């Protein structure tokens, strides 16, 4: 009990001596870095951040692992995100550029037509896909197939990244997306 009170008082003291209010600091990870530095926790103590920021979102990229579409959704949820939901060509190209040289450059996105054949829906929003950029040779998007229901980005067969519908149980890498980064908390024993 005494240890908890001392810890709370220490945190209050740190917050009161902080030169700016929490609301004035826009980046959530920056707050963690400043507090860690103020109380003397070395950077090596923290594990590598899961999500990296580009644009106005945070992304986690599975670099050396391939999983089914179902596992990719589960893995993203387990780390506090969701399977990437592409909304425009700029994001598609930016993300694809970052994974182009990975061991597995093709990756799952959150679209599928599992509910209604030929109607691709975002698992993140539950709405029909507003942005699609099908590969030129992808007949599965034009001619529906019950075996090809989940969408991945093909980064290898075309001069540009494009969407392709394949079997949900095929193995691909994946990218998780989050609006805020996943952080850790320090709790006194």
C-alpha positions in Angstrom: 0.0 0.0 0.0 2.8 2.4 1.0 4.7 1.6 -2.2 1.6 2.3 -4.3 1.1 5.7 -2.6 4.8 6.6 -3.1 4.6 5.6 -6.8 1.5 7.7 -7.3 3.1 10.7 -5.6 6.2 10.3 -7.8 4.1 10.3 -10.9 2.1 13.4 -9.8 5.4 15.2 -9.0 6.8 14.3 -12.5 3.6 15.5 -14.2 3.6 18.8 -12.2 7.2 19.5 -13.1 6.6 18.7 -16.7 7.1 21.9 -18.8 4.0 21.4 -21.0 0.6 19.9 -20.4 -0.2 16.4 -21.8 -2.7 17.9 -24.2 -0.1 20.2 -25.7 2.0 17.2 -26.8 0.5 15.7 -30.0 2.5 12.5 -30.3 1.5 9.8 -27.7 4.8 8.0 -28.0 6.7 11.2 -27.4 5.1 11.5 -23.9 6.3 8.0 -23.0 9.9 8.9 -24.2 9.9 12.1 -22.1 8.6 10.5 -18.9 11.0 7.6 -19.3 13.9 9.9 -19.7 12.8 12.1 -16.7 12.7 9.1 -14.3 15.9 7.5 -15.7 14.6 4.4 -17.5 17.2 3.5 -20.2 15.9 3.2 -23.8 17.3 -0.4 -24.0 14.7 -1.4 -21.3 11.8 -1.0 -23.7 11.0 -3.6 -26.4 11.1 -2.4 -30.0 7.9 -0.5 -30.9 5.4 -2.7 -32.8 3.9 0.0 -35.0 5.8 2.6 -37.1 4.3 5.8 -38.1 3.9 7.1 -41.7 1.3 9.5 -42.8 -1.2 10.0 -40.0 -1.5 6.3 -39.0 0.7 3.6 -37.5 1.5 0.3 -39.2 2.9 -3.0 -38.2 4.4 -5.1 -41.0 5.0 -8.9 -40.6 8.3 -9.2 -42.4 9.3 -12.8 -42.2 6.0 -14.7 -41.6 3.2 -15.7 -43.8 -0.3 -16.7 -42.5 -3.8 -17.2 -43.7 -6.2 -14.2 -44.0 -8.1 -15.4 -40.9 -4.8 -15.6 -38.8 -3.8 -12.1 -40.1 -7.0 -10.6 -38.8 -6.5 -12.3 -35.5 -2.9 -11.3 -35.2 -3.7 -7.7 -35.9 -6.5 -7.6 -33.3 -4.1 -9.3 -30.7 -1.7 -6.4 -31.0 -4.3 -3.6 -30.9 -4.8 -3.0 -34.6 -6.7 -4.2 -37.6 -5.8 -5.6 -41.0 -4.8 -2.6 -43.2 -7.7 -0.9 -44.9 -6.6 0.9 -48.0 -8.6 4.0 -48.9 -6.6 5.5 -51.8 -3.8 4.9 -54.3 -1.3 7.1 -52.4 -1.5 4.8 -49.3 -1.4 1.7 -51.5 1.8 2.8 -53.2 3.4 4.2 -50.0 2.8 1.0 -48.0 3.8 -1.2 -51.0 7.0 0.7 -51.4 8.0 0.0 -47.8 7.4 -3.8 -48.2 8.7 -4.3 -51.7 12.1 -5.6 -50.6 10.8 -7.8 -47.7 11.2 -11.5 -47.9 7.4 -11.7 -48.6 6.3 -8.5 -50.4 2.6 -9.6 -51.0 0.3 -8.8 -48.1 -3.3 -9.3 -46.9 -5.7 -6.3 -46.6 -9.0 -6.2 -44.9 -11.3 -6.9 -47.9 -13.3 -10.0 -48.6 -16.4 -11.2 -50.4 -17.1 -13.9 -47.9 -20.6 -12.6 -47.2 -21.9 -12.0 -50.7 -20.0 -13.3 -53.8 -18.5 -10.4 -55.8 -19.3 -7.7 -53.1 -16.0 -6.8 -51.4 -16.5 -5.5 -47.8 -14.0 -4.0 -45.4 -13.6 -6.1 -42.2 -12.6 -2.9 -40.4 -15.6 -0.7 -41.2 -18.2 -3.3 -42.3 -18.9 -1.2 -45.4 -18.5 -2.1 -49.1 -15.0 -1.3 -50.4 -14.8 2.3 -51.6 -11.3 1.9 -53.1 -10.2 -1.1 -55.3 -7.3 -1.3 -57.7 -7.5 -4.8 -59.3 -4.5 -6.4 -61.0 -5.0 -6.4 -64.8 -4.8 -10.2 -65.0 -7.1 -10.9 -62.0 -10.1 -12.7 -63.4 -11.3 -13.5 -59.9 -12.5 -10.0 -59.3 -14.4 -9.9 -62.6 -15.6 -13.5 -62.7 -16.5 -14.4 -59.1 -15.2 -17.7 -57.6 -16.1 -19.3 -54.4 -12.5 -20.3 -53.8 -11.1 -16.8 -54.0 -12.7 -14.6 -51.4 -9.9 -12.6 -49.7 -7.9 -9.8 -51.1 -4.1 -9.3 -51.0 -1.8 -6.8 -52.6 0.3 -8.3 -55.2 3.7 -6.5 -55.2 5.5 -8.9 -57.6 3.8 -9.6 -60.9 3.0 -6.0 -62.0 4.8 -2.8 -62.6 2.6 -1.4 -59.9 1.1 -2.8 -56.7 -2.5 -4.1 -57.3 -5.2 -6.0 -55.6 -5.9 -9.6 -56.2 -8.6 -12.0 -54.8 -7.2 -15.3 -53.7 -8.1 -18.1 -51.3 -8.4 -17.0 -47.7 -6.3 -20.0 -46.6 -3.3 -19.1 -48.8 -0.4 -17.9 -46.8 0.7 -14.2 -47.2 2.4 -11.6 -45.1 0.2 -8.9 -43.6 0.1 -5.3 -42.4 -1.8 -4.1 -39.3 -3.0 -0.6 -39.0 -3.8 1.5 -35.9 -4.7 5.1 -35.3 -2.6 5.2 -32.2 0.6 3.2 -31.4 0.5 0.2 -29.0 2.3 1.2 -25.8 3.4 -0.5 -22.6 2.6 0.4 -19.0 4.8 0.1 -16.0 3.1 -1.2 -12.9 4.7 -1.5 -9.5 4.7 -4.9 -7.9 
